[in-house]
Amino acid sequence: MTPLDVIIPAFGHQDLLDRAVASALALPTVGRVIVIDDGSQPPLGASMDGVRLIRQPNAGPSSARNRGLELAEAEQVVFLDADDVLLPGVAEASHLMTRLGAVAAVSGWIEVSPGEDVELGRVRQPPAEWIGATLPSRADVFRPLHVFKGSGIMLSRAAIDAGVRFDPELRIGEDREFLYRAGEVGPIGVCGDPVIGYTLHGEEGANLSSPRRFDRRVRDFDRVVRKHHAAETAPRFEAAARWLANQLAKRRADTETWNVLMTLCRDYGWKPSLKSRLRRWYRR
């Protein structure tokens, strides 16, 4: 099997980056690790063999991943966030992609708290009916399932050469939007084996998708919907909009963020639940 390139976008936290790099290089499936230091101060280092380190001004994880794709040479690449670890299941995901003729793949994962050993984490898997096959529809990437996240996505040379890249304007939801466009090139495989140890930082932590970042999440969701709304995606987007409305109401999101989502709902004829609207009214 041809060794993989692993692309790691990084911003600060040298200790976490070293752990991520070491986890990748420990696997025989991996040939090279490409680290994109996205404007860290002080700059990050890379002391291990098999690592190519590129530094760029801070432009966000999408831009960093795109830079990694420009440098990738392998037939398959896998994205790994700098606070996660790569697991042996990546070999099974690689085999599955080849067997299915898939251009991308998503996989199972293990959730861990900061500092927790991956062996103690919670194993999570995609829906059972998808495992070992390709997604029934590329629009399924917009279903509210955590399997569609950037860390752990595997991509083929066919998708790279076709020019599939992350939207640099997106910080949240960029992984789903990326997979949706990859699905234009070919099918997306689903592997049940855990490919990454995914670090959970909690609601007040550093995850870009944490509730305290709902303002950015709603604005990025608005961008994705307006870019990709179609018959196949509309039901997925409507379900996501309803979920977001409930969360915004529950957590007393600011009025500007609420209004962005309500404008989007009105434009596409979606009606958030009465419960979420009443909750928003009484908690203003």
Backbone as a ProteinNet text record, in pm:
[ID]
protein_1_A
[PRIMARY]
MTPLDVIIPAFGHQDLLDRAVASALALPTVGRVIVIDDGSQPPLGASMDGVRLIRQPNAGPSSARNRGLELAEAEQVVFLDADDVLLPGVAEASHLMTRLGAVAAVSGWIEVSPGEDVELGRVRQPPAEWIGATLPSRADVFRPLHVFKGSGIMLSRAAIDAGVRFDPELRIGEDREFLYRAGEVGPIGVCGDPVIGYTLHGEEGANLSSPRRFDRRVRDFDRVVRKHHAAETAPRFEAAARWLANQLAKRRADTETWNVLMTLCRDYGWKPSLKSRLRRWYRR
[TERTIARY]
84.5	0	88.7	54.9	131	116.5	227.3	217.6	133.6	70.1	-15.5	65.2	16.8	59.5	-42.7	5.8	-80	-62.9	-173.2	-170.5	-222.3	-138.4	-174.2	-169.3	-285.1	-283.8	-261.9	-177.4	-142	-133.5	-173.5	-163.8	-132.2	-4.6	38.3	40	69.5	66.7	164.5	292.5	396.9	384.5	348.6	339.7	233.3	117.7	10.8	50	112.8	158.5	256.5	351.7	449.7	380	276.3	201.9	130.9	68.2	-2.5	94.3	207.7	307.4	360.2	392.1	445.5	344.5	215.9	113.5	104.9	124.6	118.9	242.4	360.1	483.8	501	429.8	439	365.9	287	206.8	276.1	288.6	354.3	279.1	151.9	70.9	114.1	181.1	213.9	354.5	364.2	494.7	553.4	467.6	517.6	410.6	454.8	366.4	396.3	292.2	305.2	237.9	318.3	266.4	262.1	145.9	131.3	112.6	216.5	210	138.5	15.8	-71.2	-51.1	71.6	99	121.7	170.9	194.7	303.2	285	385.9	410.2	527.8	642	615.8	691.3	670.7	691.4	617.1	630.2	752.6	801.6	914.5	875	963.2	941.1	1075.8	1099.1	1231	1241	1131.5	1131.2	1153.2	1220.3	1235.6	1099.3	1084.8	959.8	856.4	897.8	806.1	850.5	756.4	783	704.2	771.8	710.7	707.2	586.8	567.1	503.5	553.4	494.6	424.9	308.8	236	172.8	141.5	67.1	-68	-118.6	-244.1	-357.3	-419.3	-529.5	-640	-626.3	-731.1	-701.8	-772.8	-745.6	-775.2	-874.9	-905	-788.8	-735.8	-621.2	-501.1	-479.2	-365.3	-380.4	-499	-521.1	-501	-545.8	-526.3	-377.6	-301.2	-155.9	-96.6	-143.4	-97.3	-131.2	-249.8	-289.2	-200.3	-155.1	-64	68.5	107.4	236.6	227.4	107.1	89.7	133.6	199.4	246	188.2	135.6	84.5	-47.1	-86.1	-213.6	-332.5	-307.8	-412.4	-353.6	-435.7	-395.1	-502.2	-461	-557	-527.8	-634.2	-620.7	-624.7	-537.5	-530.5	-515.1	-606.9	-591.8	-476.9	-413.6	-292.6	-317.8	-442.8	-471.7	-531.4	-530.9	-580.4	-463.7	-492.3	-390.9	-444.7	-354.3	-391.5	-382.6	-479.4	-489.7	-466.7	-436.1	-409.2	-525.6	-646.7	-761.3	-750.4	-654.6	-637.8	-600.8	-535.9	-500.9	-626.8	-725	-850.1	-927.6	-926.1	-993.4	-929.9	-797.6	-727	-766.3	-767.5	-808.9	-951.9	-1039.4	-1180.5	-1195.5	-1124.7	-1132	-1091.8	-984.2	-936.3	-1037.3	-1091.5	-1186.1	-1313.8	-1360	-1485.6	-1466.5	-1341.9	-1318	-1364.6	-1356.7	-1404.2	-1297.7	-1342	-1248.1	-1224	-1305.4	-1289.9	-1348.6	-1314.5	-1369.6	-1379	-1482.9	-1496.7	-1498.2	-1468.9	-1447.2	-1494.4	-1483.4	-1508.3	-1399.8	-1422.7	-1326.7	-1340.4	-1245.4	-1251	-1245.2	-1344.1	-1349.5	-1270.8	-1183.6	-1104.3	-1107.6	-1093.6	-1079	-932.1	-902.8	-762	-678.1	-567.3	-478.3	-517.1	-631.4	-677.3	-614.6	-575.2	-522.5	-633	-598.1	-698.6	-763.1	-689.3	-744.6	-863.4	-873.4	-981.6	-1098.5	-1085.2	-1188.3	-1310.4	-1407.8	-1535.4	-1532.3	-1551	-1549.9	-1682.1	-1670.5	-1788.8	-1778.2	-1894.1	-1896.2	-2001.8	-1985.1	-2089.1	-2213.4	-2326.4	-2444.8	-2411.3	-2461.2	-2424.9	-2456	-2565.4	-2606	-2512.2	-2425.3	-2331.7	-2195.9	-2160.9	-2025.6	-1990.5	-1873	-1826.3	-1880.1	-1951.5	-2012.3	-1986.9	-2050.5	-2040.9	-2169.7	-2159.4	-2277.5	-2386.6	-2511.8	-2621.2	-2632.4	-2604.1	-2609.8	-2505.2	-2440.2	-2341.1	-2407	-2537.7	-2608.6	-2612.6	-2587.3	-2587.4	-2478.4	-2377.9	-2273.3	-2329.3	-2447.8	-2509.4	-2605	-2612.8	-2689.8	-2617.2	-2690.5	-2626	-2560.1	-2454.5	-2378.3	-2232.6	-2169.4	-2033.9	-1927.4	-1966.3	-1868.8	-1808.4	-1880	-1833.3	-1752.3	-1632.7	-1545.9	-1411	-1339.8	-1216.6	-1109.8	-1085.9	-982.9	-1028.8	-951.3	-986.5	-1037.4	-1071.4	-1113.1	-995.8	-1022.9	-922.5	-961.5	-862.4	-887.9	-796	-847.7	-769.5	-701.3	-603.4	-533.3	-630.2	-731.2	-828	-897.1	-936.1	-1002.6	-905	-781.7	-681.5	-655.4	-635	-605.6	-724.8	-846.6	-966.7	-985.3	-898.9	-902.5	-993.6	-1034.6	-1120.2	-1038.2	-1084.7	-1015.6	-1117.9	-1069.5	-1154.7	-1184.2	-1303.9	-1340.7	-1270.8	-1173.4	-1096.9	-1179.5	-1300	-1385.4	-1460.8	-1459.9	-1533	-1440.2	-1487.4	-1415.2	-1492.4	-1624.8	-1709.5	-1798.7	-1802.6	-1880.2	-1801.6	-1674.3	-1591.7	-1566.6	-1565.9	-1542.4	-1657.4	-1780.8	-1897.3	-1906	-1882.5	-1887.5	-1780.7	-1663.2	-1553.6	-1593.1	-1649.8	-1690.8	-1801.3	-1890.8	-1999	-1941.7	-1841.8	-1781.2	-1693.2	-1630.3	-1555.9	-1650.2	-1773.4	-1872.6	-1911.8	-1876.4	-1898.5	-1800.9	-1685.5	-1581.1	-1604.5	-1655.6	-1678	-1741.8	-1763.8	-1832.5	-1746.6	-1814.6	-1749.3	-1768.3	-1657.8	-1664.5	-1680.8	-1730.8	-1752.5	-1689	-1590.4	-1518.2	-1558.6	-1585.5	-1624.2	-1508.1	-1388.3	-1272.7	-1235.9	-1198.5	-1155.5	-1025.3	-1025.3	-908.4	-836.9	-910.5	-847.6	-894.5	-807.7	-846.4	-879.2	-1007.6	-1058.3	-1070.9	-1003.6	-1001.4	-1121.5	-1198.8	-1313.3	-1269.4	-1296.9	-1256.9	-1372.5	-1493.2	-1607.3	-1666.2	-1777.2	-1850.5	-1768.5	-1683	-1604.9	-1462	-1438.7	-1303.7	-1267.5	-1166.7	-1106.6	-1168.9	-1259.8	-1318.8	-1390.9	-1365.8	-1432.2	-1583.3	-1631.6	-1775.3	-1841.4	-1769.5	-1828.4	-1939.1	-2036.7	-2150.7	-2114.7	-2002.5	-1967.7	-1930.4	-1920	-1888.1	-2009.6	-2129.8	-2249.5	-2260	-2205.1	-2213.1	-2143.8	-2022.6	-1949.5	-2017.5	-2068.1	-2132.6	-2253.2	-2334.9	-2454.6	-2416.5	-2317.6	-2277.5	-2216.7	-2140.3	-2085	-2193.9	-2289.3	-2402.4	-2480.9	-2500.9	-2570	-2496	-2365.5	-2285.7	-2298.8	-2291.2	-2299.2	-2437.3	-2542.2	-2677.7	-2696.8	-2658.9	-2681.5	-2595.5	-2488.4	-2399.5	-2448.6	-2511.9	-2541.1	-2687.2	-2776.3	-2917.3	-2969.3	-3025.1	-3081.3	-3181.9	-3248.7	-3351.4	-3294.5	-3172.6	-3116.6	-3065.5	-3025.9	-2970.6	-3074.8	-3186.6	-3283.7	-3331.2	-3369.3	-3415.4	-3307	-3180.4	-3070.9	-3049.4	-3052.6	-3032.8	-3147.4	-3269.1	-3382.7	-3371.9	-3333.7	-3317.1	-3207.6	-3097.5	-2988.5	-3031.4	-3111.6	-3159.3	-3249.3	-3334.4	-3421.1	-3337.8	-3236.2	-3148.6	-3077.2	-3025.3	-2955.9	-3049.2	-3171.7	-3267.5	-3291.5	-3306.1	-3324.7	-3204.3	-3082.9	-2962.4	-2945.1	-2973	-2959	-3055.9	-3178	-3278	-3239.6	-3192.7	-3157.5	-3040.6	-2945.8	-2821.8	-2816.9	-2932.3	-2943.4	-2842.1	-2839.2	-2748.6	-2785.7	-2690	-2716.1	-2817	-2879.4	-2988.2	-2941.3	-2822.6	-2773	-2759.1	-2704.7	-2689.2	-2825.5	-2918.2	-3054.4	-3118	-3102	-3163.8	-3104.6	-2975.4	-2914.5	-2981.6	-3002	-3065.1	-3210.6	-3283.5	-3424.8	-3441.2	-3351.5	-3357	-3335.5	-3240.9	-3216.5	-3340.4	-3401.1	-3521.9	-3634.5	-3653.7	-3759.3	-3731	-3604.5	-3570.4	-3600.1	-3591.6	-3613.7	-3742.5	-3825.9	-3955.3	-3952.6	-3849	-3839.3	-3899.5	-3966.7	-4028.7	-3968.8	-3884.7	-3834.1	-3949.1	-3925.8	-4032.4	-4086	-4215.2	-4277.2	-4204.7	-4161.4	-4091.2	-3965.9	-3887.1	-3763.4	-3793.7	-3899.3	-3932.4	-3983.2	-4065.1	-4113.9	-3999.9	-3912.3	-3798.1	-3711.4	-3692.7	-3613.6	-3682.5	-3812.7	-3887.1	-3873.9	-3888.2	-3887.7	-3747	-3644.3	-3508.3	-3427.5	-3493.3	-3419	-3360
-118.6	0	124.5	222.6	347	426	473.4	550.1	675.9	714.8	832.9	958.2	1072.8	1201.5	1244.4	1292.5	1344.1	1495.7	1569.2	1715.4	1765.1	1841.5	1892.6	2045.1	2112.3	2257.2	2284.5	2381	2401.4	2549.8	2581	2718.3	2710.8	2731	2723.5	2582.3	2570	2443.4	2341.2	2370.1	2281.8	2140.7	2127.1	1993.8	1908.4	1969.5	1894.2	1857.2	1950.3	1921.2	1805.5	1804.9	1696.1	1561.8	1561.1	1437.1	1391.1	1485.7	1451.2	1396.1	1463.4	1420.1	1280.9	1259.4	1129.6	1017.7	1045.2	942.4	902.7	999.8	970.5	894.2	940.2	876.5	736.3	704.2	569.9	464.6	507.6	414.2	382.1	253.4	217.7	266	296.4	347.4	486.5	559	699.7	712.6	789.1	813.5	946.9	1049.3	1183.8	1264.8	1355.1	1447.2	1588.9	1660.1	1798.9	1886.2	1968.6	2058.9	2199.8	2263.5	2402.2	2486.3	2560.5	2649.4	2777	2794.3	2902.8	3029	3080.3	3207.7	3201.1	3088.4	3076.5	3173.2	3227.5	3311.3	3262.3	3207.4	3192.7	3084.5	3084.1	2982.3	2841.7	2747.6	2607.5	2545.2	2437.8	2364.9	2222.5	2153.4	2012.8	1942.5	1864.6	1805.8	1661	1603.2	1461.5	1443.7	1334.8	1301.4	1268.5	1293.3	1262.1	1371.6	1490.7	1602.7	1717.7	1770.7	1893.9	2005	2108.4	2219.2	2342.2	2397	2519.2	2622.2	2744.1	2851.7	2951.6	3000.3	3100.3	3200	3322.4	3415.8	3355.8	3391.9	3334.2	3360.2	3251	3262.3	3161.9	3084.6	2990	2849.4	2751.7	2610.2	2571.2	2633.7	2598.4	2633.8	2752.6	2794.6	2704	2667.4	2581.3	2443.8	2387.3	2257.2	2266.9	2375.5	2393.4	2399.7	2466.7	2472	2332.9	2252.5	2115	2033.1	2055	1982.4	2018.5	2143.1	2183.9	2108.7	2070.4	2004.8	1852.8	1799.5	1654.2	1585.3	1470.6	1392	1250.9	1204.8	1068.6	1052.7	928.6	899.8	923.5	920.7	948.5	1036.4	1128.7	1210.9	1201.4	1227	1232.8	1359	1427.9	1549.5	1514.1	1578.4	1555.7	1689.3	1721	1843.8	1827.1	1938.2	1932.9	1888.6	1892.4	1845.4	1704.8	1636.6	1499.3	1403.8	1273.7	1173.5	1080.4	1031.7	939.1	796	713.4	577.1	475.3	349.9	246.4	221.3	258.2	238.7	310.4	404.2	475.8	379.8	268.5	170.7	107.5	75.8	17.5	118.2	244.3	347.6	360.2	349.9	356.4	239.3	118.1	0.4	15.4	65.1	80.1	177.7	289.5	386.3	323.5	247.1	182.1	80.4	0	-104.3	-45.7	64.2	124.6	221.6	253.7	355.3	492.3	516.9	642.4	751	875.7	988	1050.9	1013.9	1064	960.5	973.5	881.8	950.7	912.6	950.7	821.5	831.6	709.8	726.8	617.4	622.9	701.7	729.8	806.4	771	813.6	795.2	932.8	964.3	1093.4	1086.8	1184.3	1189.5	1331.4	1342.5	1472.4	1513.8	1643.2	1686.6	1611.9	1555.9	1482.6	1338.1	1295.4	1158	1063.8	943.6	843.5	797.4	778.6	741.3	607.3	519.2	389.1	402.6	516.6	538.6	616.5	653.9	735.8	656.9	728.8	670.9	646.3	521.8	487	530.1	603.5	650.3	601.7	571	520.4	592.3	589	640	550.8	591.9	505.2	367.1	263	125.4	93.8	149.2	116.3	175.4	267	327.6	259.1	192.3	141	37.2	53.5	-38.7	-8.8	100	135.6	284.4	337.2	479.6	548	677.3	752.8	739.3	719.2	710.5	836	952.3	1079.3	1172.5	1249.8	1342.8	1447.5	1470.7	1565.3	1518	1389.1	1337.6	1400.7	1462.9	1527	1643.7	1692.6	1802.6	1754.3	1623.3	1573.6	1610.6	1636	1677.8	1561.1	1507.1	1396.3	1438.7	1404.2	1452.3	1380.8	1277.5	1204.5	1293.4	1397.5	1482.3	1599.7	1570.7	1672.9	1666.2	1778.7	1787.1	1689.2	1677.9	1586.5	1442.8	1370	1232.6	1213.2	1321.2	1307.8	1257.2	1158.5	1107.5	1149	1182.7	1232.9	1163.3	1139.3	1071.7	1172.2	1121.4	1202.5	1255.4	1176.7	1220.9	1349.4	1358.2	1478.7	1595.9	1567.5	1674.1	1731.5	1643.7	1689.4	1758.1	1725.7	1791.5	1930.8	1966.9	2101.5	2119.8	2010.8	2023.4	2083.7	2196.2	2265.9	2317.4	2351.3	2409.3	2555.1	2599.8	2740.4	2819.6	2906	2976.4	3076.9	3109.9	3203.4	3136	3002.5	2928.3	2883.8	2897.1	2844.4	2729	2727.2	2622.6	2568.9	2436.1	2376.9	2363	2406.9	2397.5	2253.2	2161.7	2020.8	1959.2	1989.6	1937.1	1994.7	2125.7	2189.4	2131.9	2104.7	2042.6	1903.2	1823	1687.6	1690	1785.4	1794.3	1817.9	1904.3	1928.5	1812	1743.6	1622.3	1518.7	1516.9	1422.6	1446.8	1562.9	1586.9	1505.8	1473.5	1401.2	1250.9	1201.6	1058.4	1028.9	899.7	862.9	883.8	892.4	910	782.6	718.9	595.5	621	519.3	530	409.7	435	330.5	331.7	216.1	208.7	213.2	175.8	173.2	314.7	332.2	463.9	506.2	625.1	677.5	784.4	856.2	959.9	949.7	994	1024.6	1172	1204.3	1341.1	1406.1	1517.7	1583.8	1675.7	1649.3	1733.6	1838.7	1965.4	2072.4	2126.2	2075.9	2123.5	2249.9	2293.8	2408.2	2536.9	2552.3	2675.3	2655.8	2544	2513.2	2572.7	2511.2	2570	2521.8	2422.9	2375.8	2490.1	2506.6	2613	2597.8	2474	2449.9	2455.2	2498.1	2503.8	2609.2	2593.7	2685.1	2832.6	2862.6	3003.8	3068.5	2989.5	3042.6	3037.1	3040.7	3030.8	3145.2	3263.1	3372.9	3336.6	3279.6	3239.6	3121.4	3027.8	2910.4	2950.1	3041.1	3082.6	3154.5	3239.8	3312.5	3218.3	3122.5	3026.3	2933.8	2898.7	2818	2894.6	3021	3105.2	3102.1	3111.9	3110.1	2976.6	2866.9	2734.3	2710.7	2747.7	2727.7	2804.9	2929.8	3012.4	2965.5	2897.6	2847.2	2714.5	2630.4	2493.9	2452.2	2546.9	2509.2	2451.2	2331.7	2262	2161.1	2093.6	1998.1	1890.9	1844.5	1735	1781	1908	1956.6	2024.9	2069.6	2149.7	2082.6	1953	1891.6	1888.7	1867.2	1864.9	2004.5	2105.8	2242	2286.2	2249.7	2288.7	2225.6	2097.1	2030	2097.5	2134.7	2201.3	2338.8	2410.4	2543.1	2532.9	2432.2	2412.4	2382.7	2299.3	2267.4	2392.3	2470.8	2592.6	2689.5	2701.9	2791.3	2748.4	2619.9	2569.7	2602.3	2582.1	2608.1	2757	2841.9	2985.6	3035.2	2982.3	3022.9	2973.8	2851.7	2792.1	2864.7	2911.3	2968.1	3120.4	3180.7	3327.5	3391.8	3346.5	3406.1	3552.4	3629.4	3771.5	3793.2	3909.5	3940.1	3939.1	3989.1	3993.4	3852.9	3760.1	3622.1	3558.6	3579.7	3526.2	3579.2	3707.5	3767.8	3714.5	3683.7	3624	3491.7	3409.2	3279.5	3295.3	3387.2	3405.9	3458.4	3544	3592.3	3477.1	3391.5	3274.9	3185.7	3162.2	3078.1	3139.3	3268.3	3333.5	3324	3340.2	3336.9	3201.4	3093.4	2959.7	2894.2	2971.6	2921.5	2820.8	2828.8	2736.4	2801.6	2721.6	2772.6	2703.1	2773.9	2715.2	2679.6	2585.3	2538.6	2652.2	2641.2	2740.7	2744.2	2628.1	2621	2706.8	2697.4	2775.9	2924.8	2962.8	3104.8	3161.1	3081.8	3126.6	3135.5	3035.9	3037.4	3159.7	3190.8	3309	3435.3	3442.6	3561.4	3585.8	3478.4	3493	3505.9	3467.7	3473.8	3589.7	3676.6	3789.5	3876.2
0	0	0	-85.6	-93.8	34.8	92.6	217.3	200.9	310	311.7	344.8	296.9	348.4	453.6	567.3	672.8	678	670.2	670.2	804.4	874.2	1006	1005.5	1009.8	1031	1179.1	1213	1352.9	1385.4	1509.1	1558.4	1707.2	1740.5	1879.4	1934.8	2065.5	2138.7	2079.7	2094	2042.6	2098.1	2226.2	2286.6	2221.4	2191.2	2125.2	1982.9	1913.4	1777.2	1776.6	1869.2	1876	1896.4	1979.9	2003.7	1876.5	1806	1682.5	1578	1560.9	1463.1	1498.2	1624.9	1666.5	1643.2	1666.9	1645.2	1498.9	1408.8	1265.5	1219.9	1261.4	1216.4	1272.7	1379.3	1438	1355.3	1257.8	1178.6	1046.7	1011	884.9	761.8	778.5	667.1	624.7	712.1	688.6	630.8	523	463.1	502.7	515	541.8	613	698.3	768.5	720.8	680.4	636.9	740.8	809.1	911.6	854.8	864.6	822.5	948	983.9	1098.8	1054.8	1105.4	1059.5	1143.6	1140.4	1205	1354.2	1406	1550.3	1596	1716.8	1780.3	1921.9	1952.4	1861.6	1757.9	1648.5	1544.2	1599.2	1543.2	1582.1	1517.5	1577.9	1523.4	1488.4	1420.2	1384	1387	1492	1512.9	1465.6	1417.5	1379.9	1229.9	1193.6	1052.6	992.4	861.6	794.1	803.2	851.3	865.4	776	700.3	626.1	693.2	738.7	810.2	720.7	704.3	626.9	718.2	715.2	794.7	702.1	747.3	670.6	768	720.7	805.6	842.1	958.5	1005	906.7	859.9	763.7	792.8	900.2	936.6	889.2	948.9	918.4	774.3	712	573.1	481.8	499.6	419.9	445.4	571.8	605	540.1	544.2	479.8	329	269.8	125.6	90	173.9	149.8	157.8	252.3	262.6	139.9	84.1	-37.3	-155.2	-160.7	-268.5	-260.7	-139.2	-119	-118	-107.8	-97.2	-225.5	-208.9	-323.5	-324.8	-214	-203.8	-279.4	-302.8	-369.4	-276.6	-146.5	-48.4	61.6	112.4	226	333.9	456.5	566.7	645.9	685.4	765.1	913.2	989.5	1132.9	1202.2	1295	1373.1	1472	1506.8	1587.9	1731.6	1777.3	1912.6	1914.5	1799.3	1788.3	1764.9	1764.8	1732.2	1624.4	1541.1	1434.5	1486.6	1448	1498.6	1387	1422.1	1321	1225.1	1264.7	1175.6	1043.8	1032.3	906.7	793.4	827.1	723.4	664.9	749.1	700.7	616.7	657.8	578.9	441.1	435.9	307.6	217.4	274.4	196.7	145.7	232.5	195.2	79.2	84.6	-24.2	-156.6	-153.8	-275.6	-326.3	-235.9	-275.7	-334.3	-277.3	-322.3	-438.8	-470	-571.4	-524.8	-393.7	-335.9	-349.2	-357.5	-365.9	-229.4	-131.8	4.6	98.7	226.9	326.1	460.5	535.5	675.9	756.1	884.3	962.7	1106.3	1181.3	1324	1394.8	1522.7	1599.8	1747.3	1826.2	1970.5	2035.5	2119	2185.9	2316.7	2336.7	2459.8	2515.2	2645.6	2709.3	2703.8	2716.6	2713.7	2816.9	2771.4	2859.9	2884.5	2834.4	2855.8	2753.5	2796.5	2704.5	2610.7	2484.2	2385.4	2418.6	2488.6	2525.9	2620.9	2688.2	2784.9	2724.8	2597.5	2534.9	2492.8	2443	2399.7	2249.8	2209.2	2067.4	2004.3	1894.8	1821.4	1676.4	1617.6	1480.4	1397.5	1265.9	1177.6	1187.4	1129.4	1126.7	1070.3	1136.3	1100.5	955.6	903	765.6	660.8	700	605.4	605.1	714	730.3	623.4	564.2	461.4	323.7	308.9	180.4	154.7	51.6	22.8	66.7	91.2	131.6	26.3	68.8	-28.3	-114.6	-54.7	-126.1	-67.5	-152.5	-99.1	-10.9	-27.6	58.7	203.5	225.9	363.2	448.7	387.1	467.7	547.5	509.6	583.2	691.9	712.2	825.5	955.1	1062.2	1188.6	1260.5	1199	1255.2	1265.9	1377.1	1403.5	1319.6	1247	1166.1	1056.8	1016.9	907.4	962.5	1010.4	1065.7	995.3	993.6	915.3	957.4	1086.9	1134.7	1110.8	1031.6	997.7	856.3	786.4	646.8	563.8	480.8	388.2	246.7	166.4	31.7	-67.1	-187.2	-290.3	-382.6	-455.8	-554	-660.4	-695.4	-796.8	-753.1	-625.2	-576.3	-567.8	-525.9	-518.6	-656.5	-754	-889.8	-954.9	-907.1	-959	-900	-806.8	-751.5	-632.1	-567.7	-449.3	-336	-284.4	-176.5	-75.4	43.3	146.3	114	149.9	134.1	244.9	211.7	315.5	393.6	345.7	418.1	532.2	535	637.1	748.4	871.7	987.8	1052.8	1037.6	1094.2	982.5	968.2	860.1	731.5	734.4	613.6	573.2	670.7	642	563.6	602.6	531.6	390.3	379.6	248.3	156.6	212.5	137.5	89.4	178.1	139.9	34.2	44.7	-54.1	-193.1	-203.1	-333.6	-377.5	-283.6	-319.9	-379.3	-328.6	-380.1	-524.2	-578.3	-720.9	-806.3	-747.3	-820.5	-815.9	-702.8	-688.1	-553.7	-523.6	-399.4	-275	-161.8	-32.4	47.9	87.6	163.5	312.9	383	527.5	595.7	679.9	751.7	898.6	953.9	1093.8	1189.7	1145.7	1235.2	1281	1408.1	1454	1385.9	1331.8	1261.6	1343.4	1427	1509.1	1654.2	1743.3	1880.2	1883.1	1896.4	1881.1	2018.5	2038.7	2167.8	2185.5	2290.6	2325.5	2426.3	2396.6	2486.7	2569.8	2549.1	2625.8	2568	2625.5	2572.2	2573.7	2674	2683.6	2632.7	2563.6	2520.2	2387.3	2324.9	2205.8	2075.8	2080.2	1955.7	1885	1756.9	1681.5	1681.1	1696.9	1691.7	1829	1932.5	2065.9	2069.4	2160.3	2163.9	2177.2	2242.5	2257.3	2124.4	2019.2	1886.7	1794.2	1850.5	1767.9	1668.3	1700.8	1605.7	1476	1486.4	1366	1299.5	1378.8	1322.3	1236.9	1286.3	1212.5	1083.8	1089.4	968.5	864.5	908.5	813.9	759.6	844.2	797.1	690.3	711.6	614	480.3	484.2	360.8	288	362.6	300.5	239	311.4	259.2	129.9	130	10.4	-107.2	-77.7	-182.3	-240.3	-156.2	-198.4	-182.2	-159.6	-145.4	-276.6	-269.5	-385.8	-333.1	-424.6	-383.1	-291.1	-319.3	-238.6	-102.8	-93.5	33.1	121	63.7	138.5	267.8	266	391.7	498.9	460	556	615.3	529.9	578.4	669.8	635.4	719.3	857.8	862.3	991.7	1073.8	1008	1077.9	1128.6	1048.6	1089.8	1212.2	1216.3	1333	1458.4	1441.4	1554.9	1604.1	1511.7	1549.5	1622.3	1575	1640.2	1784.4	1807.1	1943.8	2031.2	1975.8	2053.1	2083.2	1985.6	2006.2	2112.9	2108.2	2207.7	2346.4	2354.5	2483.2	2548.9	2466.9	2520.7	2513.3	2487.5	2488.4	2393.3	2271.2	2172	2148.8	2103.1	2082.5	1971.3	1973.3	1880.4	1735.8	1709.9	1572.1	1514.7	1592.9	1546.4	1522.3	1615.6	1599.6	1471.7	1444	1326.8	1196.2	1195.5	1075.5	1044	1146.3	1123.8	1084.4	1148	1114.4	971.4	927.9	789.3	691.9	723.4	638.6	633.4	747.9	752.4	669.6	681	602.6	453.6	415.7	273.4	210.2	289.2	233.1	283.2	352	393.2	506.5	591.1	704.8	827.7	910.3	1032	1153.6	1228.1	1352.7	1445.3	1533	1620.8	1707	1741.4	1829.2	1963.7	2009.8	2137.7	2136	2028.3	2022.5	2015.4	1943.6	1932.1	2064.2	2134.6	2264.7	2365.6	2362.2	2453.7	2427.5	2300.4	2265.6	2317.5	2302.7	2344.4	2494.8	2572.5	2718.4	2776.2	2698.3	2750	2692.9	2620.8	2564.2	2674.6
[MASK]
++++++++++++++++++++++++++++++++++++++++++++++++++++++++++++++++++++++++++++++++++++++++++++++++++++++++++++++++++++++++++++++++++++++++++++++++++++++++++++++++++++++++++++++++++++++++++++++++++++++++++++++++++++++++++++++++++++++++++++++++++++++++++++++++++++++++++++++++++++++++++++

